[in-house]
Amino acid sequence: MVKISCCILSLAAACTDFENPEVVIDMRVLAMRADPPEIVTPFDPANPTEIVVEELGRVEVCALVADPKEDRRLAYTMTLCRPTSSGRCRGGVTEFVLGGGEVEDPETAAPPVAMCGAIEPNADLLTVLMEALRSDNYAGFGGLSVQIELEVGPVGGGEAETLHAFKRVLYAPRLPAERVANTNPSLEGIAGLRRATGERGLDFQLPIGRCGEVEPFVVTPRERVQLLPEEPAGVREAYVVPTFDGGSRGFTENLTYQWLSSEGSWSPFESGGEIDVAGNEPPIDSTWTAPSDPAVVGDGLDVRVWMVQRDERGGQAWYESCARVVP
């Protein structure tokens, strides 16, 4: 009989108030994605009232929320406001609700739940952009950001059970003229690499999908599997930004990868990142070690695996998979 991980805490972990960040035990917001993550348009941020707001386009914002320990419905709300230091749409800022509602348990619902809201190109957005301008130290030179706050918790739960997260979207003038908007990153797949073990072979493609919806990749307790993101050509976008002297400067994106699971451990927890001073790109792979505690593994354990891919301009993508630990 195969069971789904209930994220049993070890005795040592139970002696602290802090969870291991790579192991998802309780309800957690893993990522928030805006599509598109950036809007570039020919407007003058010093005169936002001249914006043809309808031309800014619609932005959909979605959250990846895990709640592996409980089987319960969740309620969420997304709110739009100007950026705040706390990430909360509070303290006298103008706010507008973008979306919300109740969803089924994110681990078991069929089809998978979508916690999303939309920034519509309307007067509400214009109001928030004007507030962002008034609070921006650079008078909108590099663009104006808006903030989307997520509140999520169990249906019927109180503030103590509510999580808060936020996402920012940049609205930038087309300066310089060759500037283009950022897009979310993507992958062609994730390769699993390990020592040959019987018929399983040396490597495989990670199945993409939730436990119960895909055939898990099989491991033994304490087995180590190296996971390597397969980046498509051009995913690391070249981009330009304006400089204060009226010129521009070009960059190429760096990508980072965050690795999470309901059991086991990762090395490293985050991979990728900035190129070093010698021009070397950091490794983007990570190695997952399957759990080995017999009390956790039992006679078979399905472990949820998540990977969040991020660029340095607010773009995100995420992928979910499933591993089966068989003693």
Order of alpha helices (4+ residues) and beta strands (2+ residues): beta-alpha-beta-beta-beta-beta-beta-beta-alpha-beta-beta-beta-beta-beta-beta-beta-beta-beta-beta-beta-beta-alpha-beta-beta
